[in-house]
């Protein structure tokens, strides 16, 4: 029990460090990116055990949290807003089709099992990763599960800094537009 609580505390501290660095850098560094990088370094230096998540009991929580999260997200879909954001929906669908097509082309290189695990992970996120990796392990495909985890990690390490950069850039544009509109409003009154 002590070991479980210690591992849970370590995980919480790692994510707290990621959050603090994200705030200090004004989101130039993503908290998840920082946490993943810390985990990677600590695993490589053998400071923490590679099965820290299992020891902490978080895998059991994850099995219950994923279906609840997916269900909750599904009930919050606002179809009016979705309809007004049709361009975003279209780009998302095209991106998913592109990712599926690319992965199908990779079947001869990585195998059918790894491809089936990787497609939802590429199109989804952590929830898709949890579901697909758990499913692959239950069906006896540890290499496909490892490949899925690798895909998610690579996606985070490569995509997160780029997404943070462009997200901050767009946020800056939105703030500037808002300030200009506010200035025009105050000058008129």
Z-matrix of the N, CA and C atoms (Angstrom, degrees):
N
C 1 1.449
C 2 1.528 1 111.25
N 3 1.364 2 116.29 1 -40.63
C 4 1.462 3 120.30 2 178.68
C 5 1.524 4 110.78 3 -62.63
N 6 1.352 5 115.27 4 -42.42
C 7 1.462 6 119.85 5 -179.43
C 8 1.526 7 110.33 6 -63.79
N 9 1.331 8 117.10 7 -40.91
C 10 1.454 9 121.34 8 179.17
C 11 1.529 10 110.68 9 -60.62
N 12 1.320 11 116.91 10 -46.40
C 13 1.465 12 121.10 11 -179.72
C 14 1.528 13 111.52 12 -66.81
N 15 1.335 14 116.56 13 -36.47
C 16 1.462 15 120.13 14 177.98
C 17 1.538 16 110.16 15 -64.42
N 18 1.328 17 117.14 16 -45.67
C 19 1.464 18 120.65 17 179.90
C 20 1.546 19 111.10 18 -64.85
N 21 1.315 20 116.22 19 -38.54
C 22 1.465 21 120.67 20 176.90
C 23 1.528 22 110.24 21 -63.69
N 24 1.330 23 116.75 22 -41.75
C 25 1.462 24 121.16 23 178.46
C 26 1.528 25 110.93 24 -63.71
N 27 1.330 26 117.23 25 -40.47
C 28 1.471 27 121.31 26 178.63
C 29 1.527 28 109.75 27 -62.34
N 30 1.323 29 116.99 28 -45.45
C 31 1.466 30 120.88 29 179.51
C 32 1.522 31 110.58 30 -61.21
N 33 1.331 32 116.58 31 -44.90
C 34 1.466 33 120.63 32 179.59
C 35 1.527 34 110.29 33 -62.46
N 36 1.327 35 117.34 34 -41.05
C 37 1.466 36 120.81 35 178.29
C 38 1.527 37 111.58 36 -63.27
N 39 1.318 38 117.04 37 -41.52
C 40 1.465 39 120.51 38 179.56
C 41 1.528 40 110.29 39 -61.94
N 42 1.330 41 117.03 40 -44.62
C 43 1.462 42 119.68 41 178.35
C 44 1.527 43 111.36 42 -68.37
N 45 1.341 44 117.46 43 -32.82
C 46 1.469 45 120.61 44 176.97
C 47 1.532 46 110.40 45 -65.35
N 48 1.326 47 116.82 46 -41.38
C 49 1.471 48 120.96 47 176.85
C 50 1.530 49 109.43 48 -60.54
N 51 1.326 50 115.96 49 -43.30
C 52 1.465 51 119.89 50 177.52
C 53 1.516 52 111.95 51 -60.15
N 54 1.335 53 116.68 52 -42.73
C 55 1.468 54 120.31 53 178.82
C 56 1.526 55 111.81 54 -64.68
N 57 1.319 56 116.45 55 -43.88
C 58 1.461 57 120.42 56 -179.54
C 59 1.531 58 110.43 57 -62.80
N 60 1.323 59 117.16 58 -46.27
C 61 1.472 60 120.07 59 179.23
C 62 1.527 61 111.53 60 -64.52
N 63 1.310 62 116.56 61 -34.91
C 64 1.468 63 119.98 62 177.36
C 65 1.527 64 110.57 63 -64.33
N 66 1.320 65 116.51 64 -42.11
C 67 1.472 66 120.57 65 178.48
C 68 1.529 67 110.13 66 -67.59
N 69 1.327 68 117.25 67 -44.69
C 70 1.462 69 120.78 68 -178.91
C 71 1.531 70 112.44 69 -62.62
N 72 1.326 71 116.85 70 -35.35
C 73 1.468 72 120.23 71 -179.40
C 74 1.530 73 111.57 72 -92.38
N 75 1.324 74 116.76 73 8.83
C 76 1.468 75 123.08 74 -179.11
C 77 1.524 76 110.74 75 53.79
N 78 1.331 77 115.25 76 46.32
C 79 1.464 78 126.01 77 175.85
C 80 1.526 79 113.57 78 68.46
N 81 1.320 80 118.12 79 15.42
C 82 1.471 81 119.02 80 173.10
C 83 1.521 82 109.31 81 -69.08
N 84 1.326 83 115.62 82 -30.40
C 85 1.461 84 121.48 83 172.30
C 86 1.528 85 107.33 84 -109.91
N 87 1.291 86 116.08 85 124.21
C 88 1.458 87 120.64 86 178.15
C 89 1.522 88 109.84 87 -72.15
N 90 1.328 89 116.72 88 141.75
C 91 1.462 90 120.14 89 179.77
C 92 1.525 91 111.32 90 -63.29
N 93 1.331 92 116.63 91 -37.98
C 94 1.473 93 120.07 92 178.68
C 95 1.527 94 110.12 93 -67.14
N 96 1.317 95 117.03 94 -41.55
C 97 1.460 96 120.99 95 179.00
C 98 1.527 97 110.18 96 -59.95
N 99 1.329 98 116.71 97 -46.18
C 100 1.466 99 121.03 98 179.48
C 101 1.526 100 110.11 99 -62.54
N 102 1.334 101 116.97 100 -44.97
C 103 1.468 102 120.36 101 -179.84
C 104 1.527 103 110.91 102 -61.57
N 105 1.334 104 116.82 103 -45.15
C 106 1.467 105 119.63 104 178.64
C 107 1.524 106 111.38 105 -61.78
N 108 1.323 107 116.39 106 -39.54
C 109 1.462 108 120.20 107 178.82
C 110 1.534 109 110.78 108 -65.43
N 111 1.315 110 117.65 109 -41.90
C 112 1.471 111 121.26 110 177.82
C 113 1.528 112 110.06 111 -62.88
N 114 1.343 113 116.25 112 -45.94
C 115 1.467 114 119.22 113 177.75
C 116 1.527 115 110.36 114 -57.85
N 117 1.333 116 117.44 115 -45.56
C 118 1.461 117 121.46 116 -178.70
C 119 1.528 118 110.88 117 -58.31
N 120 1.325 119 116.25 118 -48.45
C 121 1.472 120 120.41 119 -179.06
C 122 1.529 121 110.58 120 -63.40
N 123 1.339 122 116.83 121 -45.01
C 124 1.465 123 119.81 122 -179.05
C 125 1.530 124 112.17 123 -66.22
N 126 1.335 125 117.02 124 -34.57
C 127 1.468 126 120.31 125 176.10
C 128 1.523 127 109.84 126 -67.03
N 129 1.336 128 116.37 127 -46.07
C 130 1.461 129 120.18 128 -176.63
C 131 1.532 130 111.61 129 -65.35
N 132 1.337 131 116.82 130 -35.25
C 133 1.457 132 120.65 131 178.77
C 134 1.529 133 112.14 132 -84.24
N 135 1.331 134 116.28 133 -0.85
C 136 1.468 135 123.72 134 179.66
C 137 1.535 136 112.08 135 58.12
N 138 1.332 137 115.62 136 35.44
C 139 1.463 138 121.11 137 176.98
C 140 1.523 139 110.03 138 -81.64
N 141 1.320 140 116.02 139 -35.84
C 142 1.466 141 120.71 140 176.40
C 143 1.529 142 107.97 141 -120.28
N 144 1.325 143 117.05 142 153.25
C 145 1.467 144 119.40 143 -179.91
C 146 1.538 145 110.80 144 -71.69
N 147 1.319 146 115.73 145 149.56
C 148 1.465 147 119.70 146 -179.23
C 149 1.516 148 112.45 147 -68.41
N 150 1.321 149 117.37 148 -19.11
C 151 1.463 150 120.33 149 178.85
C 152 1.536 151 111.50 150 -103.73
N 153 1.325 152 116.42 151 33.87
C 154 1.460 153 121.64 152 -177.36
C 155 1.526 154 112.41 153 -59.10
N 156 1.319 155 117.04 154 -37.32
C 157 1.467 156 120.84 155 -179.39
C 158 1.530 157 110.06 156 -66.92
N 159 1.315 158 116.53 157 -39.61
C 160 1.469 159 121.18 158 177.69
C 161 1.527 160 110.75 159 -66.20
N 162 1.319 161 116.01 160 -45.04
C 163 1.464 162 120.40 161 -179.52
C 164 1.531 163 111.14 162 -62.44
N 165 1.336 164 116.35 163 -38.47
C 166 1.465 165 120.74 164 -177.53
C 167 1.523 166 113.53 165 -71.97
N 168 1.321 167 116.87 166 -13.20
C 169 1.460 168 120.72 167 -179.87
C 170 1.520 169 113.67 168 87.10
N 171 1.333 170 116.97 169 4.31
C 172 1.463 171 119.88 170 -177.31
C 173 1.534 172 113.32 171 -72.14
N 174 1.317 173 117.76 172 -22.79
C 175 1.467 174 118.54 173 178.67
C 176 1.517 175 110.64 174 -65.99
N 177 1.326 176 116.11 175 -35.80
C 178 1.471 177 118.74 176 177.86
C 179 1.523 178 110.58 177 -67.83
N 180 1.321 179 117.05 178 -38.84
C 181 1.465 180 121.24 179 176.94
C 182 1.527 181 109.85 180 -65.38
N 183 1.329 182 116.44 181 -40.76
C 184 1.465 183 121.57 182 -179.51
C 185 1.516 184 113.20 183 -60.83
N 186 1.318 185 116.41 184 -35.62
C 187 1.468 186 119.79 185 179.40
C 188 1.520 187 111.08 186 -63.77
N 189 1.324 188 116.67 187 -35.03
C 190 1.471 189 120.76 188 179.43
C 191 1.523 190 111.36 189 -85.62
N 192 1.325 191 117.38 190 -33.44
C 193 1.460 192 120.94 191 -174.60
C 194 1.525 193 112.81 192 -71.03
N 195 1.332 194 117.44 193 -37.79
C 196 1.465 195 119.99 194 -176.53
C 197 1.528 196 112.94 195 -60.00
N 198 1.330 197 119.82 196 -52.41
C 199 1.475 198 118.24 197 179.28
C 200 1.529 199 112.68 198 -62.43
N 201 1.320 200 117.41 199 -37.20
C 202 1.462 201 120.19 200 178.58
C 203 1.521 202 110.31 201 -65.25
N 204 1.324 203 117.05 202 -41.79
C 205 1.458 204 122.01 203 179.04
C 206 1.525 205 111.59 204 -63.90
N 207 1.328 206 116.75 205 -46.32
C 208 1.472 207 120.57 206 179.36
C 209 1.529 208 110.56 207 -62.13
N 210 1.320 209 116.99 208 -44.56
C 211 1.461 210 121.04 209 178.94
C 212 1.526 211 110.75 210 -62.57
N 213 1.329 212 116.47 211 -44.87
C 214 1.463 213 120.96 212 179.55
C 215 1.514 214 112.46 213 -62.08
N 216 1.323 215 116.47 214 -41.87
C 217 1.465 216 120.14 215 178.95
C 218 1.526 217 110.55 216 -65.43
N 219 1.310 218 115.81 217 -38.23
C 220 1.466 219 119.76 218 179.84
C 221 1.511 220 112.53 219 -65.27
N 222 1.317 221 118.06 220 -33.71
C 223 1.467 222 120.45 221 -179.63
C 224 1.519 223 112.52 222 -78.06
N 225 1.338 224 117.62 223 -13.90
C 226 1.465 225 120.71 224 -178.95
C 227 1.523 226 113.66 225 -95.24
N 228 1.321 227 118.59 226 2.96
C 229 1.456 228 120.98 227 -178.68
C 230 1.527 229 109.19 228 -67.46
N 231 1.333 230 115.77 229 124.05
C 232 1.459 231 122.16 230 176.89
C 233 1.529 232 107.35 231 -99.13
N 234 1.335 233 116.22 232 105.39
C 235 1.460 234 120.22 233 -173.58
C 236 1.529 235 112.86 234 -66.67
N 237 1.327 236 117.80 235 -29.19
C 238 1.471 237 120.10 236 176.54
C 239 1.524 238 110.30 237 -65.22
N 240 1.323 239 115.87 238 -45.65
C 241 1.464 240 119.90 239 178.96
C 242 1.519 241 110.43 240 -67.16
N 243 1.317 242 116.92 241 -38.53
C 244 1.460 243 121.27 242 178.31
C 245 1.525 244 110.58 243 -61.53
N 246 1.312 245 115.66 244 -40.19
C 247 1.463 246 121.43 245 178.68
C 248 1.535 247 110.75 246 -65.31
N 249 1.333 248 116.62 247 -40.91
C 250 1.463 249 119.54 248 179.86
C 251 1.534 250 111.92 249 -71.48
N 252 1.310 251 116.90 250 -21.30
C 253 1.472 252 122.03 251 178.54
C 254 1.532 253 111.01 252 -100.55
N 255 1.298 254 117.16 253 38.13
C 256 1.463 255 121.65 254 -173.34
C 257 1.524 256 112.13 255 -60.44
N 258 1.329 257 117.49 256 -31.89
C 259 1.475 258 119.47 257 -179.95
C 260 1.531 259 110.44 258 -65.50
N 261 1.317 260 115.73 259 -42.28
C 262 1.468 261 120.77 260 178.53
C 263 1.523 262 110.37 261 -63.21
N 264 1.330 263 116.21 262 -43.05
C 265 1.463 264 121.07 263 178.52
C 266 1.521 265 110.03 264 -61.60
N 267 1.338 266 116.73 265 -43.55
C 268 1.465 267 121.16 266 -179.59
C 269 1.528 268 111.53 267 -63.37
N 270 1.328 269 116.47 268 -45.15
C 271 1.471 270 119.98 269 178.26
C 272 1.531 271 110.17 270 -62.17
N 273 1.329 272 117.14 271 -39.35
C 274 1.471 273 120.65 272 178.37
C 275 1.516 274 111.49 273 -63.04
N 276 1.322 275 116.60 274 -44.03
C 277 1.473 276 120.91 275 179.46
C 278 1.520 277 110.48 276 -63.89
N 279 1.329 278 116.68 277 -44.47
C 280 1.474 279 120.48 278 179.04
C 281 1.530 280 110.12 279 -62.48
N 282 1.335 281 116.90 280 -41.34
C 283 1.471 282 120.86 281 178.48
C 284 1.515 283 111.48 282 -62.58
N 285 1.347 284 116.14 283 -41.86
C 286 1.470 285 119.71 284 178.89
C 287 1.519 286 110.95 285 -64.46
N 288 1.312 287 116.83 286 -42.47
C 289 1.473 288 120.38 287 178.53
C 290 1.528 289 110.05 288 -62.44
N 291 1.341 290 116.41 289 -41.16
C 292 1.463 291 120.55 290 177.37
C 293 1.514 292 112.26 291 -62.06
N 294 1.335 293 116.26 292 -44.01
C 295 1.476 294 120.34 293 179.58
C 296 1.523 295 110.66 294 -64.68
N 297 1.317 296 116.93 295 -42.98
C 298 1.472 297 120.74 296 178.54
C 299 1.524 298 110.30 297 -62.06
N 300 1.336 299 116.53 298 -44.04
C 301 1.473 300 120.88 299 179.97
C 302 1.527 301 110.73 300 -61.92
N 303 1.336 302 116.14 301 -45.64
C 304 1.462 303 120.20 302 179.21
C 305 1.525 304 111.06 303 -60.46
N 306 1.335 305 116.44 304 -43.81
C 307 1.460 306 120.17 305 -178.77
C 308 1.531 307 111.11 306 -67.40
N 309 1.328 308 117.39 307 -36.40
C 310 1.470 309 119.68 308 177.67
C 311 1.531 310 110.94 309 -64.55
N 312 1.329 311 116.20 310 -34.24
C 313 1.458 312 119.57 311 175.88
C 314 1.529 313 111.51 312 -68.04
N 315 1.333 314 116.48 313 -24.45
C 316 1.459 315 121.12 314 -178.27
C 317 1.527 316 113.16 315 -86.11
N 318 1.339 317 117.95 316 -3.95
C 319 1.476 318 120.75 317 -178.08
C 320 1.533 319 112.12 318 -52.85
N 321 1.343 320 119.63 319 -45.48
C 322 1.469 321 118.11 320 -179.93
C 323 1.533 322 113.42 321 -61.61
N 324 1.325 323 117.17 322 -27.35
C 325 1.468 324 120.49 323 -178.11
C 326 1.527 325 112.91 324 -85.74
N 327 1.335 326 117.25 325 -41.37
C 328 1.465 327 119.63 326 -173.15
C 329 1.522 328 114.22 327 -111.11
N 330 1.313 329 116.79 328 -11.01
C 331 1.462 330 120.23 329 178.64
C 332 1.519 331 112.95 330 94.18
N 333 1.322 332 114.83 331 158.25
C 334 1.461 333 121.66 332 -176.97
C 335 1.531 334 111.80 333 -67.05
N 336 1.331 335 117.19 334 -42.58
C 337 1.461 336 120.82 335 -178.00
C 338 1.527 337 111.36 336 -62.44
N 339 1.312 338 117.18 337 -47.02
C 340 1.466 339 120.98 338 179.72
C 341 1.523 340 111.06 339 -64.08
N 342 1.319 341 116.30 340 -37.12
C 343 1.464 342 120.45 341 178.73
C 344 1.521 343 110.78 342 -65.21
N 345 1.322 344 116.52 343 -45.53
C 346 1.467 345 120.19 344 -179.76
C 347 1.529 346 111.66 345 -62.79
N 348 1.308 347 117.34 346 -32.66
C 349 1.461 348 120.94 347 177.89
C 350 1.531 349 110.15 348 -76.08
N 351 1.333 350 117.82 349 -38.76
C 352 1.466 351 121.89 350 -172.79
C 353 1.528 352 113.91 351 -75.93
N 354 1.327 353 119.11 352 -32.70
C 355 1.473 354 120.85 353 -175.34
C 356 1.532 355 112.25 354 -58.19
N 357 1.326 356 120.13 355 -51.24
C 358 1.471 357 118.02 356 177.95
C 359 1.529 358 113.26 357 -64.20
N 360 1.329 359 116.80 358 -31.57
C 361 1.463 360 120.48 359 -179.51
C 362 1.522 361 110.15 360 -67.64
N 363 1.323 362 117.06 361 -42.75
C 364 1.466 363 120.64 362 178.40
C 365 1.522 364 110.27 363 -63.73
N 366 1.311 365 117.20 364 -39.59
C 367 1.463 366 120.94 365 -178.20
C 368 1.519 367 113.15 366 -84.61
N 369 1.303 368 117.91 367 -16.29
C 370 1.458 369 121.24 368 -177.14
C 371 1.506 370 110.81 369 -112.47
N 372 1.300 371 115.84 370 -137.61
C 373 1.451 372 121.08 371 -178.88
C 374 1.507 373 109.81 372 -152.62
N 375 1.307 374 115.25 373 -139.75
C 376 1.461 375 121.00 374 -175.75
C 377 1.525 376 111.77 375 -64.88
N 378 1.330 377 117.49 376 -36.19
C 379 1.468 378 119.57 377 -179.98
C 380 1.529 379 109.45 378 -66.48
N 381 1.330 380 116.80 379 -45.36
C 382 1.462 381 120.54 380 178.10
C 383 1.528 382 110.51 381 -61.90
N 384 1.322 383 116.31 382 -38.58
C 385 1.463 384 120.65 383 178.60
C 386 1.526 385 110.34 384 -62.83
N 387 1.319 386 116.66 385 -47.69
C 388 1.470 387 119.91 386 179.62
C 389 1.522 388 111.66 387 -59.36
N 390 1.324 389 116.18 388 -46.40
C 391 1.462 390 120.51 389 -177.79
C 392 1.527 391 111.05 390 -64.53
N 393 1.324 392 117.19 391 -46.96
C 394 1.466 393 120.81 392 -175.73
C 395 1.529 394 111.98 393 -71.37
N 396 1.319 395 117.67 394 -40.16
C 397 1.469 396 120.07 395 179.58
C 398 1.527 397 109.82 396 -66.77
N 399 1.336 398 117.15 397 -43.23
C 400 1.475 399 119.99 398 177.02
C 401 1.523 400 110.82 399 -60.70
N 402 1.326 401 116.09 400 -44.42
C 403 1.466 402 120.38 401 179.39
C 404 1.518 403 112.44 402 -62.44
N 405 1.332 404 116.32 403 -42.50
C 406 1.466 405 120.48 404 179.91
C 407 1.533 406 110.77 405 -64.83
N 408 1.314 407 116.55 406 -40.67
C 409 1.470 408 119.99 407 179.20
C 410 1.525 409 111.05 408 -67.29
N 411 1.329 410 117.26 409 -40.18
C 412 1.469 411 120.83 410 178.80
C 413 1.531 412 111.60 411 -64.32
N 414 1.336 413 116.78 412 -34.16
C 415 1.465 414 121.00 413 -179.73
C 416 1.520 415 112.50 414 -85.08
N 417 1.335 416 117.36 415 -2.09
C 418 1.460 417 120.24 416 176.97
C 419 1.515 418 114.51 417 85.58
N 420 1.333 419 116.83 418 32.84
C 421 1.465 420 121.46 419 178.73
C 422 1.531 421 109.82 420 -119.27
N 423 1.338 422 117.51 421 72.35
C 424 1.466 423 119.39 422 -176.57
C 425 1.533 424 113.27 423 -65.28
N 426 1.323 425 117.79 424 -33.37
C 427 1.476 426 120.28 425 179.37
C 428 1.529 427 110.65 426 -67.88
N 429 1.337 428 116.70 427 -39.14
C 430 1.468 429 120.54 428 177.65
C 431 1.527 430 109.54 429 -65.60
N 432 1.328 431 117.24 430 -39.19
C 433 1.467 432 121.34 431 177.71
C 434 1.526 433 110.32 432 -64.22
N 435 1.322 434 116.63 433 -43.40
C 436 1.463 435 121.00 434 178.64
C 437 1.523 436 110.56 435 -64.29
N 438 1.334 437 116.82 436 -40.38
C 439 1.462 438 120.75 437 178.71
C 440 1.533 439 110.34 438 -64.03
N 441 1.326 440 116.87 439 -41.44
C 442 1.461 441 120.79 440 177.85
C 443 1.521 442 111.73 441 -61.37
N 444 1.325 443 116.40 442 -42.10
C 445 1.462 444 120.91 443 177.86
C 446 1.523 445 110.35 444 -65.07
N 447 1.323 446 116.54 445 -40.54
C 448 1.465 447 121.21 446 177.46
C 449 1.528 448 110.97 447 -61.96
N 450 1.320 449 116.45 448 -43.84
C 451 1.471 450 120.92 449 178.87
C 452 1.526 451 110.09 450 -59.25
N 453 1.335 452 116.34 451 -46.04
C 454 1.476 453 120.13 452 -179.80
C 455 1.532 454 110.45 453 -62.02
N 456 1.320 455 116.97 454 -45.41
C 457 1.467 456 120.41 455 -178.78
C 458 1.522 457 111.20 456 -63.20
N 459 1.337 458 116.62 457 -44.50
C 460 1.471 459 119.76 458 177.91
C 461 1.518 460 111.47 459 -62.40
N 462 1.316 461 115.57 460 -41.37
C 463 1.462 462 120.60 461 178.63
C 464 1.534 463 109.85 462 -60.08
N 465 1.315 464 117.24 463 -41.18
C 466 1.467 465 121.18 464 179.49
C 467 1.524 466 111.39 465 -70.54
N 468 1.334 467 117.33 466 -45.08
C 469 1.457 468 119.75 467 -177.24
C 470 1.527 469 112.22 468 -67.51
N 471 1.312 470 117.44 469 -34.88
C 472 1.460 471 120.46 470 -179.58
C 473 1.528 472 110.84 471 -88.42
N 474 1.331 473 116.73 472 -45.44
C 475 1.460 474 120.61 473 -172.49
C 476 1.509 475 115.54 474 -79.54
N 477 1.321 476 118.41 475 -32.86
C 478 1.459 477 120.37 476 -174.51
C 479 1.526 478 113.34 477 -64.13
N 480 1.330 479 120.47 478 -47.02
C 481 1.470 480 118.49 479 178.19
C 482 1.539 481 112.16 480 -61.43
N 483 1.318 482 116.71 481 -38.36
C 484 1.464 483 120.20 482 178.78
C 485 1.523 484 110.46 483 -66.74
N 486 1.335 485 116.63 484 -45.83
C 487 1.465 486 120.48 485 179.02
C 488 1.525 487 110.99 486 -63.17
N 489 1.328 488 117.97 487 -39.76
C 490 1.470 489 121.27 488 178.16
C 491 1.523 490 110.53 489 -62.54
N 492 1.317 491 116.86 490 -44.28
C 493 1.464 492 121.44 491 -179.53
C 494 1.533 493 110.80 492 -59.79
N 495 1.327 494 116.29 493 -52.35
C 496 1.463 495 119.10 494 -177.45
C 497 1.524 496 112.53 495 -72.39
N 498 1.324 497 117.06 496 -30.80
C 499 1.467 498 119.68 497 175.20
C 500 1.512 499 111.44 498 -64.49
N 501 1.337 500 116.86 499 -43.73
C 502 1.465 501 120.77 500 177.34
C 503 1.523 502 111.39 501 -65.29
N 504 1.316 503 116.14 502 -38.72
C 505 1.467 504 120.58 503 178.87
C 506 1.535 505 110.34 504 -62.31
N 507 1.324 506 116.68 505 -44.89
C 508 1.466 507 120.85 506 179.13
C 509 1.524 508 110.69 507 -67.23
N 510 1.322 509 117.64 508 -39.62
C 511 1.468 510 120.77 509 177.84
C 512 1.531 511 110.59 510 -61.25
N 513 1.319 512 115.94 511 -40.06
C 514 1.468 513 120.47 512 177.90
C 515 1.529 514 110.33 513 -62.53
N 516 1.335 515 116.69 514 -42.95
C 517 1.465 516 120.78 515 177.98
C 518 1.524 517 111.33 516 -61.57
N 519 1.313 518 117.02 517 -42.25
C 520 1.462 519 121.88 518 -179.95
C 521 1.528 520 110.43 519 -64.34
N 522 1.332 521 116.67 520 -43.34
C 523 1.462 522 120.76 521 179.10
C 524 1.524 523 110.27 522 -63.37
N 525 1.326 524 117.14 523 -43.11
C 526 1.477 525 120.72 524 178.97
C 527 1.530 526 111.12 525 -61.89
N 528 1.326 527 117.28 526 -43.58
C 529 1.467 528 120.52 527 177.08
C 530 1.519 529 110.49 528 -60.84
N 531 1.320 530 115.93 529 -44.20
C 532 1.464 531 120.76 530 -179.99
C 533 1.530 532 110.57 531 -61.88
N 534 1.321 533 117.78 532 -42.81
C 535 1.469 534 121.78 533 179.28
C 536 1.524 535 111.13 534 -64.79
N 537 1.332 536 117.08 535 -41.54
C 538 1.469 537 120.13 536 178.36
C 539 1.526 538 110.48 537 -62.96
N 540 1.326 539 116.25 538 -44.88
C 541 1.464 540 120.04 539 178.62
C 542 1.527 541 110.91 540 -63.36
N 543 1.316 542 117.16 541 -38.63
C 544 1.460 543 121.82 542 179.40
C 545 1.524 544 110.25 543 -66.18
N 546 1.348 545 116.47 544 -41.51
C 547 1.464 546 120.71 545 178.11
C 548 1.520 547 111.15 546 -64.33
N 549 1.325 548 117.21 547 -42.23
C 550 1.462 549 120.30 548 177.70
C 551 1.518 550 110.90 549 -62.32
N 552 1.324 551 116.69 550 -40.42
C 553 1.470 552 121.55 551 -179.30
C 554 1.533 553 110.36 552 -65.09
N 555 1.348 554 117.34 553 -43.99
C 556 1.458 555 120.10 554 -178.05
C 557 1.524 556 111.83 555 -70.51
N 558 1.336 557 118.46 556 -31.83
C 559 1.482 558 121.56 557 177.70
C 560 1.514 559 110.91 558 -69.89
N 561 1.321 560 117.94 559 -34.57
C 562 1.459 561 122.26 560 -179.92
C 563 1.516 562 111.35 561 -69.64
N 564 1.331 563 117.81 562 -30.82
C 565 1.480 564 120.89 563 -177.45
C 566 1.461 565 110.45 564 -95.87
